[in-house]
Amino acid sequence: MAEAFHTVSDYRTAIERVRAAAAAYYSGPDLDMDDADYDALMHRVAATETAHPEWKPEDSPTEVVAAGAGVVGDVVHTEPMLSLDNVFDEETLRRWAARLDKLLGRPAAGYTVEPKIDGLAIAARYEAGRLVQVATRGDGRAGEDVTGQARRAAGLPETLAEPVTIEVRGEVFMTEADFEIANAMRTGTGEPPFAHPRSAAAGTLRAQDRTYDAPMSFLAYGVRGLGEGPHSAAMAELNRLGIASTAGTPVCETIDEILVAVKELNENRAALGYGIDGAVIKADQPADRDLAGSSSRAPRWGIAYKFPPDTRTTRLKAIEVQIGRTGVITPVAVLEPVQISGVIVTSATLHNFDDLVRRNVRPGDTVFVRRAGDVIPEITGAKLDERPADSVPFEPPATCPRCGGEIDRTQKRWRCTTGRACGAREALSYYASRDCLDIEGLGGKIIDMLIAAGRVTDPADLYDLDVPTLLTFDRMGEVSAGKLVAAIQASRSQPLGRVLTGLGVRMTGRSMSRRLAAHFGTMDALLAASPLDLQEVEAVGPERAVTIAAELAELRPVIERLAARGVNMSEPNFRPRPAASPSTSTSTSTSPSTSTSPSDSASAGSDPALAAAEPFVRLPLQKEDGTPMTVVVTGSVPGLTRNEGNEAVERLGGRSSGSVSKKTDLVVVGEGAGSKAAKAEDLGVEIMPAETFAELLRTSGL
């Protein structure tokens, strides 16, 4: 039994802490208190109310759904959506089962044991098999309408296999894969990462104006409208209708069988692919549920068995400071590798510098590490009795470790006051490099002078420079200043693929930037592309697509400033590829050709979007169906660097590759070619001399 508070003041303070933590849990992007601390505080509140019932207010968090902090909306539930009471050990679970048997006057006729997913409870209504409304639990009586956002949740289909009218209840949550993608999207827009999958799901479900659509999942645990059969049978029927549910979880007859099922679920939780914090035990038969009834906040026929967090110890090797692209400064723990819930952990979040002080950890300490919400590794404290005698507290940086600028400490998350300009030197150097915008003469020393003088903070500022401005800097004469301005202005005509490369979009490089440019043709089309559109590009999967979309959204102001200064935002000689049609030839001839095939013309004409464009003309390194040939360049091509050779392949309509295989269509062989040329001969792949390739590029005018 938890210890009661000794004074009414401490008790009331605890209630306020519970309500504040619940408010953050149910509606915010961050957690105010972890689950274990919240549960312990709630138990102390309940113990105090048992010892001093006269202190208990009518709206005590022990008596209301969601501790009274659920976000209330105007969608009234057909039946109240209640919470579950919690137990934490075998003895308490046995007592619950005994009380249920006493209420029923006999043993319950079977129990289900389901995973307790840490998500957001919703009620989804289907009419004639179509999803018409989704509402959050709210205060249990009414919730918010989140129909539009909930439609994106995997497992909650728009239409069912049969035209039934039902109400489904379950959890919207994030799988580990969902959470990783969601955080990549969120940080890509300059926001801090979500603290927890549960708050990520809650925030995403309620978000109305985000520039990205983070993935979510759904799992049903209840239904109304499918008759009066066992709960386990109803879950199986939901699966048949197309809704993800708890079907297939164990149905137990005795408390001993329940304990075995709970133990197995706890042991296998790491393999589920999503975080759970316990098991839910329910009476399977509707007659048992009706007889047992409910209290004001929880059913008596169900209980949640909470699992302890999976905590391990390891050595804290160092504390490093990371600076995000928007200037956020975060301490990160570097750990000796340790396995937690089946995952090898080598680093852990320390959240912020205040949190670092509160947890009282130092380099060299043996620390307790757990996966918060079974996803994010975090340090909860140190074994102080094992602290090395020579240990010293970690000293936060006095200035930004990257640029030396001042640090804004007014918020929990410290920031470099220069913001994005903090990383300006690296960004500008990369933008000007030969494989990007190729601005000759813009070296590191000149960039340093420009930044120090406040003349340049991002690539767009470069195009405002003129000779008189540059002449004000040391060691900059009129000739060198003129050459640099000319080189900067000449870079405006570089193709879109190089502009994308120079912007440093995360999860892209030179090859991917060229593919994006070749696929969309213009920056406007690329900025308008959804993550689903981006996945049409080769090698762009869901995670990369959402990261690219989020990065481009963040970079839009810089892109618009570049465009306003005349920087090219299109890919030269871009031609939309013909739409697929039944008549399109599928020939895989590898002979480079510039002819226009009848099937190409027919395909273009059949697509209204392409009909308005210029007639499709097959490029030299495109197949007859308009798809790119796979081309490997090995050795040197006259007048071109290796990267320029790969660019040339793609300007000619092909797809550059770094390895030779049976799927390779053509290998360009130049001086210094090695094993790739020999492998092409062995596989019978067509070979083209580098000189012929250079001539093809010249005569094609590309």
C-alpha positions in Angstrom: 0.0 0.0 0.0 1.3 3.4 -0.9 2.2 5.9 1.8 -0.4 8.6 2.5 0.4 12.3 2.5 0.6 13.6 6.1 -0.8 17.1 5.5 -3.7 18.4 3.5 -1.3 20.9 1.8 0.9 18.1 0.5 -2.2 16.2 -0.7 -3.6 19.2 -2.6 -0.2 19.9 -4.2 -0.1 16.3 -5.3 -3.5 16.6 -6.9 -2.5 19.7 -8.8 0.7 17.8 -10.0 -1.4 14.9 -11.2 -3.8 17.2 -13.1 -0.9 19.1 -14.7 0.8 15.8 -15.7 -2.5 14.4 -17.1 -3.1 17.6 -19.1 0.3 17.3 -20.7 -0.2 13.6 -21.3 -3.6 13.9 -22.9 -3.1 17.0 -25.0 0.5 18.2 -25.4 3.5 17.2 -27.5 5.7 16.7 -24.4 5.4 14.7 -21.2 5.5 16.5 -17.8 6.0 13.2 -15.9 6.8 9.7 -16.9 4.3 6.8 -16.4 6.0 5.2 -13.4 6.2 8.5 -11.4 2.6 9.4 -12.4 1.2 6.0 -11.2 3.2 6.2 -7.9 1.8 9.7 -7.3 -1.8 8.6 -8.1 -1.4 5.7 -5.6 -0.3 8.1 -2.9 -3.3 10.3 -3.6 -5.6 7.3 -3.4 -4.0 6.1 -0.2 -4.4 9.6 1.3 -8.1 9.6 0.4 -8.6 6.3 2.1 -6.9 7.6 5.3 -8.5 11.0 5.2 -11.8 10.9 3.2 -12.7 14.3 4.5 -9.9 15.8 2.4 -11.2 14.3 -0.9 -12.9 16.8 -3.3 -15.7 15.7 -5.6 -13.6 16.1 -8.7 -10.6 14.1 -7.3 -8.5 12.7 -10.1 -9.2 9.2 -8.6 -12.9 9.6 -9.4 -12.9 11.1 -13.0 -11.8 9.9 -16.4 -8.3 11.0 -17.5 -7.8 12.6 -14.1 -10.1 15.3 -15.2 -7.7 16.5 -17.8 -9.1 14.9 -20.9 -9.7 17.4 -23.7 -13.5 17.8 -23.9 -15.3 18.3 -27.3 -18.9 18.5 -28.5 -19.3 14.9 -29.7 -21.4 13.1 -27.1 -20.6 9.4 -26.8 -23.4 6.9 -27.1 -22.1 5.3 -23.9 -19.4 6.7 -21.6 -15.8 5.9 -22.5 -14.2 4.9 -19.2 -10.6 4.5 -18.0 -9.2 1.3 -16.5 -8.0 0.8 -12.9 -4.4 -0.4 -12.6 -2.6 -3.2 -10.7 1.2 -3.7 -10.5 1.8 -7.2 -9.1 0.4 -10.7 -9.0 -1.1 -10.4 -5.5 -3.2 -7.4 -6.5 -4.3 -9.0 -9.7 -5.4 -12.1 -7.8 -7.4 -9.9 -5.4 -9.1 -8.2 -8.4 -10.1 -11.5 -9.9 -11.4 -12.7 -6.5 -13.5 -9.5 -6.2 -14.9 -10.0 -9.7 -15.9 -13.6 -8.8 -17.6 -12.3 -5.7 -19.6 -9.8 -7.6 -20.7 -12.4 -10.1 -21.4 -15.0 -7.4 -19.4 -17.5 -9.5 -16.1 -17.7 -11.5 -16.1 -15.5 -14.6 -16.6 -17.4 -17.8 -13.3 -16.6 -19.4 -11.0 -13.6 -19.7 -9.1 -12.0 -22.6 -5.5 -10.8 -22.2 -4.7 -8.0 -24.5 -1.7 -5.6 -24.9 -2.2 -2.2 -23.2 -1.2 0.2 -26.0 -0.2 3.7 -24.8 -2.2 5.6 -27.4 -5.2 7.9 -27.6 -8.7 6.3 -27.1 -11.2 7.0 -29.8 -14.7 6.0 -30.8 -15.2 5.5 -34.6 -18.7 5.2 -36.1 -19.4 3.4 -39.3 -22.8 3.7 -41.1 -23.6 1.2 -43.8 -20.0 0.2 -43.8 -18.5 3.7 -44.2 -16.5 5.7 -41.7 -18.6 8.8 -40.8 -17.2 10.1 -37.5 -14.3 9.7 -35.1 -14.1 11.3 -31.6 -11.6 11.3 -28.8 -12.5 10.0 -25.4 -12.3 13.5 -23.9 -13.8 13.5 -20.4 -15.5 10.1 -21.0 -18.9 11.7 -21.8 -17.9 13.8 -24.9 -14.8 14.2 -27.0 -13.3 16.1 -29.9 -14.2 15.4 -33.5 -11.0 14.2 -35.2 -12.6 12.5 -38.2 -10.4 14.1 -40.8 -7.1 13.3 -39.1 -8.1 9.8 -38.0 -8.8 8.7 -41.5 -5.0 8.5 -42.0 -4.6 5.8 -39.3 -3.6 2.4 -40.6 -6.0 -0.2 -39.5 -9.0 2.1 -39.5 -10.4 1.7 -43.1 -12.7 4.1 -44.9 -15.0 1.3 -45.9 -15.7 -2.1 -44.4 -16.1 -5.5 -46.1 -19.8 -5.4 -45.3 -22.3 -2.5 -45.0 -22.8 -2.8 -41.2 -23.5 0.1 -38.8 -21.3 -0.2 -35.7 -19.2 1.9 -33.3 -15.6 0.8 -32.8 -13.5 1.8 -29.9 -9.7 1.5 -29.7 -6.4 3.2 -29.6 -4.7 5.5 -32.2 -1.0 5.1 -31.6 2.4 5.2 -33.3 4.4 2.1 -34.1 8.1 2.3 -33.7 8.4 2.9 -37.5 5.6 5.5 -37.3 7.4 7.3 -34.5 10.7 7.4 -36.3 9.1 8.9 -39.4 7.0 11.3 -37.4 10.1 12.7 -35.5 12.0 13.0 -38.8 9.2 15.1 -40.1 8.8 17.2 -37.0 12.5 18.0 -36.5 12.7 18.6 -40.3 10.4 21.6 -39.8 12.6 23.0 -37.1 10.4 21.8 -34.2 11.8 19.8 -31.3 11.3 16.0 -31.4 8.2 14.4 -29.9 9.0 13.3 -26.3 6.9 10.1 -26.5 5.0 8.0 -29.1 1.8 8.5 -27.1 2.0 12.3 -27.1 3.1 12.2 -30.8 0.0 10.3 -31.7 -2.2 12.6 -29.6 -0.7 15.8 -31.1 -0.9 14.4 -34.6 -4.5 13.3 -34.2 -5.5 16.8 -33.0 -3.3 18.8 -35.4 -5.2 21.0 -37.8 -2.5 23.1 -39.6 0.7 21.0 -39.8 2.6 21.0 -43.0 3.2 17.3 -42.8 1.1 14.2 -42.3 2.7 11.9 -39.8 1.8 8.3 -39.9 -0.5 6.7 -37.2 -1.9 3.2 -36.5 -5.1 2.0 -34.9 -6.1 -1.1 -32.9 -9.6 -1.8 -31.8 -10.4 -3.2 -28.4 -14.2 -2.9 -28.3 -17.2 -2.7 -30.5 -21.0 -1.9 -30.3 -23.5 -3.2 -32.8 -22.2 -6.7 -33.6 -24.6 -8.6 -31.3 -24.1 -10.1 -27.9 -21.4 -12.7 -28.4 -18.1 -13.0 -26.6 -15.7 -10.1 -26.8 -13.0 -12.4 -28.4 -15.5 -13.3 -31.2 -16.4 -9.7 -31.8 -12.7 -8.8 -32.2 -12.3 -11.6 -34.8 -15.3 -10.3 -36.7 -13.8 -6.8 -36.8 -10.7 -8.3 -38.4 -12.9 -9.9 -41.0 -14.5 -6.6 -41.7 -11.0 -5.0 -42.3 -10.4 -3.3 -38.9 -7.2 -4.0 -37.0 -8.1 -5.4 -33.6 -6.9 -7.4 -30.6 -8.2 -10.7 -32.2 -6.0 -13.7 -31.6 -4.9 -12.7 -28.1 -5.3 -15.4 -25.4 -8.6 -16.3 -23.8 -8.0 -17.7 -20.3 -10.1 -19.7 -17.9 -8.3 -19.1 -14.6 -6.2 -16.5 -12.9 -3.1 -18.8 -13.2 -3.6 -18.9 -17.0 -4.0 -15.1 -17.0 -0.6 -14.8 -15.1 1.1 -17.0 -17.7 -0.3 -14.9 -20.6 0.7 -11.7 -18.9 4.2 -13.0 -18.3 4.5 -14.1 -22.0 3.3 -10.7 -23.2 5.8 -8.9 -21.1 8.7 -11.1 -22.3 7.7 -10.7 -26.0 6.9 -7.0 -25.9 10.1 -6.0 -27.7 9.0 -8.0 -30.8 5.6 -6.3 -31.2 6.9 -3.3 -33.2 5.0 -0.8 -30.9 5.2 0.2 -27.3 3.0 -1.3 -24.6 3.1 -0.5 -20.9 1.0 -3.5 -19.7 -1.7 -6.0 -20.3 -5.4 -5.5 -20.2 -7.5 -8.3 -18.6 -11.2 -8.4 -19.4 -14.2 -10.6 -18.8 -14.9 -12.2 -22.2 -18.7 -12.8 -21.8 -21.2 -9.8 -22.1 -23.3 -11.3 -19.3 -20.4 -11.1 -16.9 -19.7 -7.5 -17.9 -23.4 -6.5 -17.4 -23.5 -8.2 -14.0 -20.2 -6.6 -12.7 -21.0 -3.1 -13.9 -18.8 0.0 -13.6 -17.8 2.7 -11.2 -17.9 6.4 -12.2 -14.5 6.1 -13.9 -13.7 2.4 -14.6 -15.4 -0.9 -15.4 -15.3 -3.6 -12.7 -14.9 -6.3 -15.3 -11.6 -5.1 -16.6 -8.2 -4.2 -15.2 -4.8 -3.0 -16.5 -1.7 -4.9 -15.3 1.1 -2.3 -15.7 4.6 -3.6 -16.6 7.7 -2.1 -14.9 9.9 -0.1 -17.2 12.7 -2.2 -18.7 15.7 -0.6 -17.0 19.4 -1.5 -17.3 22.7 -0.1 -16.0 25.7 0.9 -18.0 28.6 3.4 -17.9 28.1 7.0 -19.1 31.2 7.5 -21.2 30.7 11.1 -22.1 28.2 13.9 -22.5 28.2 15.6 -25.9 26.5 18.7 -27.0 24.5 18.6 -30.3 23.4 21.7 -32.2 20.4 21.4 -34.5 20.1 23.2 -37.8 17.8 25.8 -36.2 20.3 26.4 -33.3 18.7 24.2 -30.6 21.5 23.0 -28.2 20.9 19.6 -26.6 23.0 17.4 -24.3 23.3 13.8 -25.3 24.7 10.9 -23.3 27.3 8.6 -24.9 26.9 5.1 -23.3 28.7 1.9 -23.3 26.5 -0.4 -25.4 23.7 -2.0 -23.4 20.7 -4.1 -24.6 17.3 -2.9 -23.5 14.1 -4.5 -24.6 15.9 -6.3 -27.4 17.6 -3.1 -28.7 21.3 -2.2 -28.4 21.5 1.3 -27.0 24.6 3.4 -27.3 23.3 6.9 -26.6 20.4 8.4 -24.7 18.6 11.7 -24.5 19.2 14.1 -21.6 16.4 16.4 -22.8 17.9 19.7 -21.7 20.4 21.2 -19.3 18.0 21.6 -16.4 17.0 18.0 -16.8 20.7 17.0 -16.7 21.1 18.8 -13.3 18.0 17.3 -11.9 19.0 13.7 -12.8 22.5 14.4 -11.3 24.6 12.3 -13.7 28.2 12.8 -14.7 30.6 11.2 -17.2 32.1 8.0 -15.6 28.9 7.3 -13.6 27.1 4.0 -13.7 23.6 5.1 -14.8 20.2 3.6 -15.1 18.9 3.6 -18.6 15.4 2.7 -19.9 13.5 3.0 -23.1 10.8 5.6 -22.4 7.6 4.3 -23.8 9.7 1.4 -25.0 11.1 3.6 -27.8 13.4 6.5 -26.6 16.4 5.6 -24.5 16.6 7.9 -21.5 18.8 8.1 -18.3 16.8 8.1 -15.1 19.6 8.6 -12.7 23.0 7.4 -11.5 24.3 4.8 -8.9 25.7 7.5 -6.6 27.5 4.9 -4.4 29.5 3.8 -7.4 30.5 7.3 -8.6 34.2 7.6 -9.2 36.1 9.7 -6.6 37.5 12.0 -9.3 34.3 12.7 -11.1 33.2 16.3 -11.8 29.9 17.8 -12.8 29.4 18.4 -16.5 29.9 22.0 -17.4 27.3 23.3 -20.0 28.8 25.4 -22.7 29.1 29.1 -22.1 28.8 29.9 -25.8 27.6 28.0 -28.8 30.1 25.1 -29.4 29.8 25.4 -33.2 29.9 29.1 -33.9 30.8 30.7 -30.6 27.7 32.8 -30.5 25.6 33.6 -27.4 23.1 31.1 -26.0 19.5 32.0 -25.3 18.8 30.2 -21.9 15.3 31.7 -21.4 13.6 28.4 -22.4 14.1 24.8 -21.3 15.7 24.1 -24.7 18.7 26.4 -25.1 19.3 27.9 -28.5 22.1 29.6 -30.3 21.0 33.2 -30.8 22.2 33.1 -34.4 19.7 30.4 -35.3 20.2 28.8 -38.8 23.2 31.2 -39.3 25.0 29.1 -36.7 25.8 26.5 -39.4 26.2 29.1 -42.2 29.9 28.4 -42.9 29.4 24.7 -43.5 26.2 25.3 -45.5 27.8 28.0 -47.7 31.0 26.0 -48.3 29.0 23.0 -49.4 26.7 25.2 -51.6 29.7 26.7 -53.4 31.6 23.4 -53.9 32.4 22.0 -57.3 29.7 19.2 -57.2 27.0 21.8 -56.2 26.9 25.3 -57.6 30.6 25.3 -58.5 31.4 28.9 -57.4 35.1 29.2 -58.1 37.0 31.5 -55.7 34.5 31.3 -52.8 36.7 29.7 -50.2 36.5 29.3 -46.5 38.4 32.4 -45.6 36.2 34.6 -47.8 33.0 32.9 -46.4 34.3 33.6 -42.8 34.8 37.3 -43.6 31.4 37.6 -45.2 29.6 35.9 -42.2 31.6 38.0 -39.7 30.6 41.2 -41.4 26.9 40.1 -41.4 26.8 40.2 -45.2 25.9 36.6 -45.8 23.9 34.1 -43.7 22.4 31.8 -46.3 23.1 31.0 -50.0 20.6 33.6 -51.3 22.7 36.4 -49.8 25.5 35.5 -52.1 23.7 36.9 -55.1 23.4 40.3 -53.5 27.1 40.8 -53.4 28.8 43.2 -55.7 32.3 44.4 -56.4 32.2 47.6 -54.2 31.0 45.5 -51.2 33.8 42.9 -51.7 36.4 45.6 -52.0 35.8 46.6 -48.4 37.4 43.3 -47.3 41.1 42.7 -46.7 43.1 41.1 -49.5 40.2 41.5 -52.0 41.3 43.4 -55.1 39.2 44.6 -57.9 40.2 41.8 -60.2 39.6 39.0 -57.7 36.3 40.7 -56.5 35.1 40.9 -60.1 35.9 37.3 -60.8 34.1 36.2 -57.7 31.0 38.2 -58.4 31.0 36.8 -62.0 31.3 33.2 -60.7 28.5 33.7 -58.3 26.2 35.2 -61.0 27.2 32.4 -63.4 26.1 29.8 -60.9 22.5 31.0 -61.3 22.2 28.9 -64.5 23.2 25.6 -62.9 20.5 22.9 -63.3 17.9 22.2 -60.6 19.7 19.0 -59.6 22.8 20.9 -58.5 20.7 23.5 -56.6 19.0 20.7 -54.7 22.4 19.2 -53.9 23.7 22.6 -52.7 20.8 23.1 -50.4 21.8 20.0 -48.5 18.4 18.4 -48.2 18.7 15.6 -45.6 18.5 12.0 -46.9 19.6 13.2 -50.4 22.9 13.4 -52.1 24.1 14.1 -55.6 22.4 11.1 -57.2 19.1 11.5 -55.3 19.0 15.2 -56.1 19.4 14.5 -59.8 16.7 11.9 -59.6 14.3 14.3 -57.9 15.1 17.0 -60.5 14.6 14.6 -63.4 11.3 13.4 -62.1 9.6 16.7 -61.2 11.4 19.0 -63.6 10.8 22.2 -61.6 11.2 23.3 -58.0 7.5 24.4 -57.9 6.5 20.8 -58.8 8.8 19.4 -56.2 7.6 21.7 -53.5 4.0 20.8 -54.3 4.8 17.1 -54.1 3.3 15.1 -51.2 5.3 12.3 -49.5 3.3 9.8 -51.6 4.3 11.7 -54.8 7.9 11.6 -53.7 7.8 7.8 -53.4 7.4 7.6 -57.1 11.1 8.4 -57.4 13.4 5.5 -57.4 14.9 4.6 -54.0 12.6 7.0 -52.1 10.7 5.0 -49.5 8.2 6.3 -46.9 10.8 7.5 -44.4 12.9 9.3 -46.9 9.9 10.8 -48.6 8.5 12.4 -45.4 12.0 13.7 -44.5 12.5 15.2 -47.9 9.1 16.8 -47.8 9.7 18.3 -44.3 13.2 19.5 -45.3 11.8 21.3 -48.4 9.1 22.9 -46.3 11.7 24.3 -43.9 13.9 25.5 -46.8 11.1 27.1 -48.7 12.0 30.7 -47.6 15.6 30.2 -48.8 14.4 28.6 -52.0 12.0 31.5 -52.7 14.8 34.1 -52.1 17.1 32.2 -54.5 14.4 32.1 -57.1 13.8 35.9 -56.7 17.5 36.4 -57.4 17.3 34.6 -60.6 18.7 31.2 -59.6 17.5 28.5 -62.0 14.7 26.4 -60.6 14.2 23.9 -63.4 16.0 21.0 -65.0 17.2 21.7 -68.5 15.6 19.6 -71.3 13.1 18.2 -68.8 10.4 16.1 -70.7 7.6 14.4 -68.9 7.8 10.7 -69.5 5.0 9.1 -71.4 2.1 7.6 -69.4 1.9 3.8 -69.4 -0.8 2.4 -71.8 -1.6 -1.0 -73.1 -0.1 -0.2 -76.5 3.2 1.1 -75.1 6.1 -1.0 -76.3 8.1 -2.8 -73.6 11.2 -3.3 -75.7 14.4 -3.3 -73.7 16.7 -2.5 -76.6 19.9 -0.9 -75.3 20.9 0.9 -78.5 21.0 4.7 -77.9 18.5 6.4 -80.1 16.9 9.8 -80.6 13.9 8.5 -82.6 10.3 9.0 -81.6 8.4 5.7 -81.5 4.6 5.5 -82.4 4.0 4.0 -79.0 5.6 7.1 -77.3 3.4 9.5 -79.2 0.3 7.5 -78.5 1.1 7.4 -74.8 1.7 11.1 -74.6 -1.5 11.8 -76.5 -3.6 9.6 -74.2 -2.7 11.7 -71.1 -4.4 15.1 -70.9 -1.6 16.4 -68.7 1.0 15.5 -71.3 -1.1 16.5 -74.3 -0.6 20.2 -73.4 3.1 19.7 -73.1 5.7 19.4 -75.9 5.6 16.1 -77.8 7.6 13.4 -76.1 10.9 12.8 -77.7 13.0 9.9 -76.5 16.4 10.9 -75.2 19.5 8.9 -76.2 19.7 6.9 -73.0 15.9 6.1 -72.7 14.4 2.8 -73.8 11.5 2.7 -76.3 8.9 2.8 -73.5 10.5 6.0 -72.1 12.1 4.5 -69.0 15.7 5.2 -68.4 18.6 2.9 -69.3 20.8 1.9 -66.4 24.3 3.2 -67.2 27.6 2.7 -65.4 30.5 5.1 -66.2 33.9 3.6 -65.3 37.2 5.4 -66.0 37.6 9.0 -67.2 35.4 10.7 -69.8 37.2 13.5 -71.7 36.4 16.9 -70.2 34.2 15.5 -67.4 34.7 14.7 -63.7 33.2 11.5 -62.4 30.2 13.4 -61.0 29.8 15.3 -64.2 29.8 12.0 -66.1 27.0 10.7 -63.9 25.1 14.0 -64.5 25.6 13.6 -68.2 24.0 10.1 -68.1 20.9 11.5 -66.5 20.7 14.5 -68.8 20.7 12.0 -71.7 17.7 10.2 -70.1 19.5 7.4 -68.3 19.9 6.4 -64.7 23.5 6.4 -63.4 24.6 3.4 -61.3 27.8 2.5 -59.5 27.8 -1.2 -60.1 27.5 -3.6 -63.0 24.9 -6.3 -62.9 22.6 -8.3 -65.3 20.2 -5.3 -65.0 22.8 -2.9 -66.4 22.0 -1.7 -69.9 25.2 0.1 -70.9 28.7 0.6 -69.5 30.7 3.6 -70.6 34.4 2.7 -70.5 37.2 5.3 -70.3 40.9 5.5 -69.5 41.7 3.9 -66.2 38.6 1.6 -66.2 39.0 -1.4 -63.9 37.0 -4.5 -63.0 33.7 -3.0 -64.0 34.7 -3.1 -67.7 35.7 -6.8 -67.4 32.5 -7.7 -65.6 30.4 -6.0 -68.3 32.2 -8.2 -70.9 31.5 -11.3 -68.9 27.8 -10.5 -68.6 27.5 -9.5 -72.2 26.5 -5.9 -71.3 26.8 -3.4 -74.1 30.0 -1.2 -73.9 30.5 2.3 -75.2 33.9 4.0 -75.4 34.2 7.2 -73.3 35.0 9.2 -76.4 31.8 8.1 -78.1 29.8 9.0 -75.0 31.4 12.5 -74.9 30.5 13.0 -78.6 26.9 11.8 -78.0 26.6 14.4 -75.2 28.0 17.1 -77.6 25.8 16.3 -80.6 22.7 15.9 -78.4 23.0 19.5 -77.3 22.5 18.5 -73.7 
